[in-house]
Amino acid sequence: MTDATVRDAAPPATTTLTELAASMPPGPPRRFRRRSSVKSALKHTGLIAFGFVMLYPLLWMIASSFKPSALIFREPGLIPSEVDLSNYSEGWNALLHPFSHYLMNSAIIVAGSLLGNLLACSLAAYAFARLKFKGRTLWFAIMLMSIMLPIHVIIVPQYILFSQLAWINTFLPLIVPKLLATDAFFIFLMVQFFRGIPTELDEAARLDGCGHGRIFFRIMLPLSVPALATTAIFTFIWTWNDFFSQLIFLTKPDMYTVPVALRTFVDSTGQSSWGSLFAMSIVSLIPVFLVFLFGQKYLVKGIATTGIK
């Protein structure tokens, strides 16, 4: 092949935008673009409708909290014909104590549960993920099997034990088990996260003279913020909304938590204060909403980075 032939076959050094656009392959036909836009609009419309259906009970409860009790079930719509703010003031002072008393009781239990799960579950997870001891696989399997045990199976022996310890009508039955790493789900969650941290960091720390305690508190915990945040958020939500165990162990009105206190608004004879109940339900949902709102970033990151390895 001669130089002239190569020069004739080579593309020009400069190409105008018109020539470049003409050389590009044609895009999809207009009818296909229109069909894709219609399909996308239908999909988003369906998602919005599904989201509205899922949120409708919450929206209805918010609207009902501003209605007079006589109109709550008479007017089931979301827009109240008459706004009544007295449900909040009456519900706040309707029980033996102001509703802030029950909010404080729930806050104490949540704080103790958070401390217990974050400390005890992370220590147990570190042992399963990093320490080599006899029977580790067996104990890990037993720990996973405990997830399948429903609370109704263990609540009777727990009640007998705590009754003999004179812990009934105290916060101890709801806090002390958390300090003993009884939530196997969070242990498994952190084990999976710890296994994703390179072991070379542990070896480098041991060369510097660090033991397991310093490795755990100075290396593992700072790198496990997403898993710890996920544990904290789930612990807060589950403990704050727990009704069954708090109803069993807390029988005195002075010890009632928010879920148990809300139950007292409902009367089996039919004389229930629905307006006050809905109003205080909205108040009780505010902490959960705030925790999820500000912790959503860590929750998504923790779930995304904690996989089954």
N, C-alpha and C positions, 0 to 999 in steps of 0.2 A: 504494500500500500504506500503510495507516494505521499509527500508532505502536503501537496495540494488537495489530495483526497481527504486527508485527516482534517485539514482546515475547513473543507466544505462540510464534513460530517459533524464538526464540533458546533455546539450551540453558541449563539452570539454572546458576547461578554456582558452586554446590558440588555435587559428585557423590560419593556414597559408594563405598567399595571394591567393594561387592557390585554396584552398578549399573555401575561401570567394568568389572568382570570379565565381567558379563553382556553388555556392549556389544562386547567384543573378539571377533574371529572365533574359532571353535573350533579347537583344536589338532588335530594328526593323530590318527587313531583309534589305540586301544591296540594293535591287531594290527600296525599299521605300525611303531609304536615298538618292539614286541617283535621284529619282523622285523629292524629296524635294529640292535638290540642283538645279536641272534644273528649277523648279518652281520659286525658289528665284532669280536665274539669270535672268529669263525672266521678273520677276516683277521689278527688279532694272533696267534692260535695258529699259523697258517701262517708268519708272519714269524719267530716264535720257533723253530719247527722248522727253517726254512731257515737261520737264524743258527746253530743248533746244528750243523747239517750242515757249514756253512762253518768253524766253530771246532773241529770234531771232530779233524782232524789235529793241531792245536796242543795240544788237551787230551790226546790220546793220547801225544804226545811228552813232555808234562810228566809224565804218569803213568808212562811208560816210563823216565824218568830216575830214578825212585825204585824201580825193580824190579831184581832181579838179572838179569844178562845172559841167563842161561839161561831166564828166565821171560818175557822181553819178547815173543817171538813165540809162546810156548806159551800165554800168557794175554793175549789181545788186548783184554781189557776195560779200562775206565778206572779201576777200583778195584783196586789191587794187593793180592794176598793176602799179600805179604811186602814190607816196606819196607826198602830198602838205600840208605843215604846215601853209601856208599863210591864211588859213581859220580862224584860231584863231586870228591872228594879225589884219586881216581885219575886222572880226566880232567884235572884241573888240572896234574898233574905227569907226565902220561904221555908227553909229547913231549920234544924235546931241551931246550927251555926251559919254564919255567912259563907257563901260559896268559896270565898278565898281560903277558908279553913280546909276544905277538901282539896283544893288545888295545892295547898302546901303539903298535905299528907301525900298526895301523889308525887309531888316534887321530891320529897325525902326518899321515897321508895325508888324513884327513877335514878336519883343521884347515887344511892347505894348500889343499885343494879349496874349502872354504868361503870362505876369504879371496880366492882367485882368482875364483870365480864372482861373489861379491858385488861386488867392485871392478871387474873387467874387464867383466862382462856389463852392469852398470849404466852404465858409461861408454859402452859401445857402444850401449846402448839410448837413452841421452840424445842421442847423436849422430844416430841415426836419427829420433828423435822431435822434436828441437828444432832441429838444425842443418840448413841448406840448403846442400848441396854438389852438385857435378856427378856425376851417376850414382847418386844416392842410391837411387832406385827400383830400379835394376838390382842394386846391391849388396845391397839388402834382399831382393830375390827370390833372389839366389844364396845368401844366408844361410838363407832358408827352405828352399831346395832341399837344403841340407846336412843338414837334419833327416832326410831320407829315406835317407841313406847309412847302411847298417848298419856296425857296428864291424868286422865280418869283412872288409869291403872295404878299409878303411884300416889295418888292423892290421899288414899285411906292410910297406908303405912306412914306417910309423911305427917298426917294429922295426928296419928297416935304418938309418933315420936315427939313432935313439937308440943303436944299436950302434956306429955310426961316431963318435958323440959320447962313447962309453964311459959311457953312462948305464944300461946294463943292470945289474940287481941294486942299483939305487938307487931312492929315492923320486921322483927328478926326472921320469921319464916320466909319472908319475901326477899330478904337481902342476903342472909348468911349463905344459902345455897349458891348464890352467884359468886361468892368468894371461894367456892370450892370447885369452880369450873364445871358446872353441871349442864351448861348449854353446849352440847356437842356440835351443833351446827357452826357456831363461831370458831370452835377449835379446828374443825375441818377447813373452814374458810381461811384461817390464818396459816394452817399447815401448808396449804396449797400456795399461799403467797410466799412463805418463808422458803419453800423449795425452789422458788424462782429467783431467789437472791444468790449470786455466785458464792460458792464455798471458799473461793480464793480470798474473799474479804475476811473470813474467819481465820484462815491460815495466816494471813498477814498480821492480824491482831494478836494471834498467839505468839508470833515471833517477837512482837513488841511487849510480851509479858502479860497480855490480857487473859483473864479467865472467862468462864461462861457468863458470869454476872455482868462484866463490863462489855463483853461482846453483845449481850442481849440489850442492855440499856443504851449503849453508845453506837451500835451499828444496826442491829435488827429493828429496833423500834423506830428510829428516825427514818429508815427506809420503808417502813410499813404504814405510813400515814394513811394511804387509801384504804387498806384493809381495816385499820383501826377506826377510821371514820365510818366505814360501812357497818362495822360492829356496833359503834355508838348509835348510829341512826336507827338501825333495826331494834336495838335494845330499848331505845327511848320509845319508839312507836309501840312495840309489843308490850312493854311494861305499862305505859300510859293507858293503853286500851285494854289491859287485862281486867277481866271481870270475874272469872270463875274462881281462881285461887284467892283473890282478894276478898271475895264474898265468903269463902270458906274460913279463912283465918282471921278476918276482921269482922266481928259481930257487934261491937259496940258502936253506937252512932258517932262517938268522938273520934273513932279511928277510921271512919269511912273515907275512901278515896273517891275520885271523880266518877268512875263508872258505877260504883255502888251507890253514891249519892244520887246520880241521875236515875237509878232504878227506883228510888223512893218517891219520885214524882208520879210514877205509874201506880194507880190503885186498882186492885183486883175487883173492886165493886163497881168500877166504871167511872168514878169521880176523879179522873186523872186531870192534872193541870198540864194540858198539852202545850199551851203557849209558853209557860215557864220552862217546860222540859226542852222544847226546841231552842229557846233562847240560851239556856245553859249548855245545851249541846254545841251550839255555835261557839260559845266561850271556850269550851273544852277542846274544840278542834283548832283553835288559834295556835297553841304551842306546837301541835303536830305539823300544821301548815308551815310555820316559821322554820322549824327544824328541817323539814323536807326542802323548803325553798332555799335556805342558805347552805344546806349540805348536799344538794343534788349533784353538784360538780364532783365532790369526793365520792358520792355513792356510785355514780356512773363510772368513774375512774377505777374505783375499787372492784366493781363487778367485772369491768373489761379486762383488768390486769390480773384477776384471780381466776384462772381456768383450771380445769382438771388436767393435771400433768401425769 
